[in-house]
Amino acid sequence: MPTVSPTPITPPDEHVVTAREALEPLYERLELHTESTLLSAAMAAGWPAEEATRALAALRLQDALNILCRANSSPSISMHGPRAE
């Protein structure tokens, strides 16, 4: 069984970038990979690329609307955390 060495975690007050800035590139790569995988699977199943693209866009829109609805019904969470300069 592989072992994992502990990685020191930098406290929030010592960060140079916000969590969003640190996560955004990974999030974008994951989003592109997911979109590509979904479109490939839909086309392999016989769906036209245009229809698969429209369906994926509709799913993303519905997901964004669901997130907004949840955000509006829960306590406010700021997307802009503290930043050490």
URFENZI-V136849 format. One record per residue. N is the residue number from 1. RES is the residue in one small letter. SS is DSSP state (2 for helix, 1 for strand, 0 for the rest). Layout:
# URFENZI-V136849
N/RES/SS  N/RES/SS
This chain:
# URFENZI-V136849
1/m/0  2/p/0  3/t/0  4/v/0  5/s/0  6/p/0  7/t/0  8/p/0  9/i/0  10/t/0  11/p/0  12/p/2  13/d/2  14/e/2  15/h/0  16/v/0  17/v/0  18/t/0  19/a/2  20/r/2  21/e/2  22/a/2  23/l/2  24/e/2  25/p/2  26/l/2  27/y/2  28/e/2  29/r/2  30/l/2  31/e/2  32/l/2  33/h/2  34/t/2  35/e/2  36/s/2  37/t/2  38/l/2  39/l/2  40/s/2  41/a/2  42/a/2  43/m/2  44/a/2  45/a/0  46/g/0  47/w/0  48/p/0  49/a/2  50/e/2  51/e/2  52/a/2  53/t/2  54/r/2  55/a/2  56/l/2  57/a/2  58/a/2  59/l/2  60/r/2  61/l/2  62/q/2  63/d/2  64/a/2  65/l/2  66/n/2  67/i/2  68/l/2  69/c/2  70/r/2  71/a/2  72/n/2  73/s/2  74/s/0  75/p/0  76/s/0  77/i/0  78/s/0  79/m/0  80/h/0  81/g/0  82/p/0  83/r/0  84/a/0  85/e/0
